[in-house]
Amino acid sequence: MVFAQDNLISLDALVNKTDPAWPLIKKWIDSAKNKVEVLPVDSAKAKETLYNAQISTYATLGSVIYNTGGIMVDNGWIRILGSGSDRLSRNIAEWNKGKTIKEYGDKIPYLLIADDAIGGFFAINYGGLGKDIKNVYYLEPNTLTWQPLGAGYGEFLIFCFDSDLSKFYKGLRWSSWNQFIGNLEGTKTYSFRPYLWEKGTDIDKCTRKLVGIEEMYRFNIMKSKEINADKGIKKDNSKQ
């Protein structure tokens, strides 16, 4: 991603008319093993978000922003951010502002790209999480550490669409989870007591409540820094 405060790329230059990534992503969606719902896109919001994010539609991320209001996977268990829609009212540029950047154009340590129903967050690393630039990390709700997935954004999409998510989320889905997720708003996530990172926590024995995703992100980042302060985990200097 190119962020240059005084030299933002024009919208016209960001919209790749000859070789956009969307047709390829559409093929992945059409053949997906998991349930994938592409949320409707608002053209004006898509253009604004693409410009603020400064990502070309030649890239898979830019094409998701420009062509979707977001993507719901597994009935909305995973919410992949796009340019915003009724069900997922956050867009990727606004969501990162005040968290990973203060202003559009700032140098970014990592870019939040998706999250899930249990307070886990996915991000592309731009140096704030490790040396593997442009790889996707997951802030695990059960350890509150950023774990590298060994995949770039395109591979992350394929992971969401085709992988066995029950295996990835082993121990992090309660037995009746699917009854609750279908109507879950994209601005909410579940919070659990005892906390998922506490030793011996069994998610089926936890109490759970819905909380705002903004509140959950700030709480998890704060707790992550507390828990990992003595473990040598690299911390970013982004605004909290």
C-alpha positions as CSV (number, residue, x, y, z in Angstrom):
1,M,0.0,0.0,0.0
2,V,1.2,3.5,-0.8
3,F,0.6,6.2,1.7
4,A,1.9,9.6,0.8
5,Q,0.4,12.5,2.7
6,D,1.2,15.2,0.2
7,N,0.9,13.2,-3.0
8,L,-2.3,11.1,-2.9
9,I,-3.0,9.1,-6.1
10,S,-6.1,10.2,-8.0
11,L,-9.2,8.1,-8.0
12,D,-8.9,7.7,-11.8
13,A,-5.4,6.3,-11.5
14,L,-6.5,3.9,-8.7
15,V,-9.3,2.4,-10.8
16,N,-7.5,-0.1,-13.1
17,K,-9.6,-0.5,-16.2
18,T,-7.4,-3.0,-18.1
19,D,-6.6,-5.7,-15.5
20,P,-8.6,-5.4,-12.3
21,A,-8.5,-8.2,-9.8
22,W,-12.3,-8.5,-9.3
23,P,-12.9,-11.1,-12.1
24,L,-10.5,-13.4,-10.3
25,I,-12.0,-12.8,-6.9
26,K,-15.4,-13.4,-8.4
27,K,-14.3,-16.9,-9.6
28,W,-13.0,-17.7,-6.1
29,I,-16.4,-16.6,-4.6
30,D,-18.4,-18.6,-7.2
31,S,-16.5,-21.8,-6.4
32,A,-16.2,-21.2,-2.6
33,K,-16.7,-24.2,-0.3
34,N,-17.9,-22.0,2.6
35,K,-21.0,-19.8,2.5
36,V,-19.9,-16.4,1.1
37,E,-22.2,-13.4,0.8
38,V,-21.0,-10.3,-1.1
39,L,-22.7,-7.2,0.4
40,P,-24.1,-4.6,-2.0
41,V,-21.8,-1.8,-3.0
42,D,-22.7,1.9,-3.1
43,S,-20.7,3.4,-5.9
44,A,-20.1,6.8,-4.3
45,K,-18.9,5.1,-1.0
46,A,-16.7,2.7,-3.0
47,K,-14.9,5.6,-4.8
48,E,-14.4,7.6,-1.6
49,T,-13.1,4.5,0.4
50,L,-10.8,3.5,-2.4
51,Y,-9.3,7.0,-2.6
52,N,-8.9,7.3,1.2
53,A,-7.2,3.9,1.3
54,Q,-5.0,4.7,-1.7
55,I,-5.2,1.1,-3.1
56,S,-5.5,0.2,-6.8
57,T,-8.2,-2.1,-8.1
58,Y,-5.4,-4.0,-9.7
59,A,-4.8,-5.4,-6.2
60,T,-7.2,-7.9,-4.6
61,L,-7.8,-5.6,-1.7
62,G,-8.6,-2.6,-3.9
63,S,-11.0,-4.7,-5.9
64,V,-12.8,-5.9,-2.7
65,I,-13.2,-2.2,-1.6
66,Y,-14.4,-1.0,-5.0
67,N,-16.8,-3.9,-5.8
68,T,-18.3,-4.8,-2.4
69,G,-19.8,-3.3,0.6
70,G,-18.0,-6.1,2.4
71,I,-18.0,-9.9,2.4
72,M,-19.6,-12.1,5.0
73,V,-18.2,-15.6,5.4
74,D,-20.0,-18.5,7.3
75,N,-23.2,-16.5,7.8
76,G,-21.2,-13.5,9.0
77,W,-18.8,-15.3,11.4
78,I,-16.0,-13.6,9.5
79,R,-16.6,-10.0,8.2
80,I,-14.2,-8.9,5.4
81,L,-14.3,-5.1,5.2
82,G,-15.0,-3.4,1.9
83,S,-16.6,0.0,1.3
84,G,-19.5,-0.4,3.8
85,S,-23.2,-1.5,3.5
86,D,-26.3,-1.7,5.7
87,R,-25.2,-5.0,7.4
88,L,-21.5,-4.0,7.6
89,S,-21.7,-0.3,8.0
90,R,-17.9,0.1,8.5
91,N,-15.6,0.7,5.6
92,I,-11.9,-0.2,5.6
93,A,-10.6,3.3,5.4
94,E,-12.7,4.8,8.2
95,W,-12.3,1.8,10.4
96,N,-8.5,2.1,10.4
97,K,-8.6,5.9,11.0
98,G,-8.0,6.5,14.7
99,K,-6.7,3.0,15.2
100,T,-3.7,2.3,12.9
101,I,-3.5,5.8,11.5
102,K,-4.4,9.3,12.7
103,E,-5.1,10.8,9.3
104,Y,-5.4,9.3,5.8
105,G,-2.0,9.3,4.2
106,D,-0.1,8.5,7.4
107,K,2.5,5.7,7.4
108,I,0.6,2.6,8.6
109,P,2.0,-0.2,10.9
110,Y,-0.7,-2.6,9.9
111,L,-4.1,-2.4,8.2
112,L,-7.2,-3.9,9.7
113,I,-9.0,-5.9,7.0
114,A,-11.5,-8.2,8.7
115,D,-12.7,-9.5,12.0
116,D,-14.9,-12.2,13.4
117,A,-17.8,-12.9,15.8
118,I,-15.6,-13.6,18.8
119,G,-13.4,-10.5,18.8
120,G,-10.6,-11.7,16.6
121,F,-9.0,-9.3,14.2
122,F,-7.2,-9.8,10.9
123,A,-4.6,-7.3,9.6
124,I,-2.1,-6.9,6.8
125,N,1.3,-6.2,8.3
126,Y,3.2,-3.1,7.1
127,G,6.1,-3.4,9.5
128,G,4.3,-3.0,12.8
129,L,3.7,-6.7,13.5
130,G,6.9,-8.3,12.0
131,K,9.3,-8.3,9.2
132,D,7.0,-10.2,6.8
133,I,5.6,-7.2,5.0
134,K,2.1,-7.6,3.4
135,N,1.4,-10.9,5.2
136,V,-1.8,-11.3,7.1
137,Y,-1.9,-11.6,10.9
138,Y,-4.6,-12.7,13.3
139,L,-5.1,-11.2,16.7
140,E,-6.2,-14.4,18.5
141,P,-8.9,-13.7,21.1
142,N,-7.7,-16.7,23.2
143,T,-4.1,-15.5,23.4
144,L,-4.3,-11.8,22.4
145,T,-1.2,-12.2,20.3
146,W,-0.8,-11.4,16.7
147,Q,-0.2,-14.7,14.8
148,P,1.2,-14.7,11.3
149,L,-1.0,-16.7,8.9
150,G,1.8,-17.0,6.3
151,A,-0.5,-15.6,3.6
152,G,-1.0,-12.4,1.7
153,Y,-4.4,-10.8,1.2
154,G,-5.4,-12.9,-1.8
155,E,-4.5,-16.1,-0.1
156,F,-6.4,-14.8,3.0
157,L,-9.5,-14.5,0.8
158,I,-9.1,-18.1,-0.4
159,F,-8.5,-19.2,3.2
160,C,-11.9,-17.6,4.2
161,F,-13.7,-19.0,1.2
162,D,-12.3,-22.6,1.0
163,S,-10.6,-23.7,4.2
164,D,-12.2,-25.7,7.0
165,L,-13.0,-22.9,9.4
166,S,-14.2,-25.2,12.1
167,K,-10.6,-26.5,12.3
168,F,-9.1,-23.0,12.4
169,Y,-11.6,-22.0,15.1
170,K,-11.3,-25.2,17.1
171,G,-12.2,-24.5,20.7
172,L,-13.5,-21.0,19.8
173,R,-17.0,-21.9,18.6
174,W,-19.7,-22.8,21.1
175,S,-22.0,-25.7,20.2
176,S,-25.0,-23.5,19.0
177,W,-23.0,-20.7,17.5
178,N,-24.7,-21.0,14.1
179,Q,-28.1,-20.1,15.5
180,F,-26.8,-16.7,16.6
181,I,-24.6,-15.5,13.8
182,G,-27.0,-15.0,10.9
183,N,-28.6,-11.9,12.3
184,L,-25.4,-10.5,13.9
185,E,-24.8,-6.9,13.0
186,G,-21.4,-6.1,11.5
187,T,-20.8,-3.5,14.2
188,K,-21.1,-6.1,17.0
189,T,-19.1,-9.1,18.3
190,Y,-19.4,-11.5,21.2
191,S,-17.6,-11.0,24.5
192,F,-17.1,-13.9,26.9
193,R,-16.7,-14.4,30.6
194,P,-14.4,-15.9,31.7
195,Y,-12.2,-14.2,29.1
196,L,-11.1,-16.5,26.3
197,W,-7.5,-15.9,27.1
198,E,-7.8,-17.1,30.7
199,K,-6.3,-20.5,31.4
200,G,-8.7,-23.4,31.1
201,T,-11.6,-21.4,29.5
202,D,-14.3,-23.6,27.9
203,I,-16.3,-21.5,25.5
204,D,-19.4,-23.7,26.0
205,K,-19.3,-22.8,29.7
206,C,-18.8,-19.1,29.2
207,T,-21.4,-16.4,29.5
208,R,-21.5,-14.2,26.4
209,K,-22.9,-10.8,25.5
210,L,-22.8,-8.6,22.4
211,V,-20.5,-5.6,22.5
212,G,-19.6,-3.0,19.9
213,I,-16.7,-4.0,17.7
214,E,-14.9,-0.7,18.3
215,E,-15.0,-1.3,22.1
216,M,-13.8,-4.8,21.6
217,Y,-10.8,-3.8,19.4
218,R,-9.6,-1.1,21.9
219,F,-10.0,-3.4,24.9
220,N,-8.2,-6.3,23.2
221,I,-5.3,-4.1,22.0
222,M,-5.0,-2.7,25.5
223,K,-5.1,-6.1,27.1
224,S,-2.7,-7.6,24.5
225,K,-0.1,-5.0,25.4
226,E,-0.5,-5.8,29.1
227,I,-0.4,-9.6,28.7
228,N,2.5,-9.6,26.2
229,A,4.6,-6.7,27.7
230,D,7.1,-9.1,29.2
231,K,7.2,-11.6,26.3
232,G,9.2,-9.5,23.8
233,I,6.2,-9.2,21.4
234,K,6.8,-6.3,19.0
235,K,4.3,-3.5,19.7
236,D,3.2,-0.9,17.2
237,N,3.2,2.8,17.9
238,S,-0.3,3.5,16.4
239,K,-2.8,5.6,18.1
240,Q,-4.9,3.9,20.7
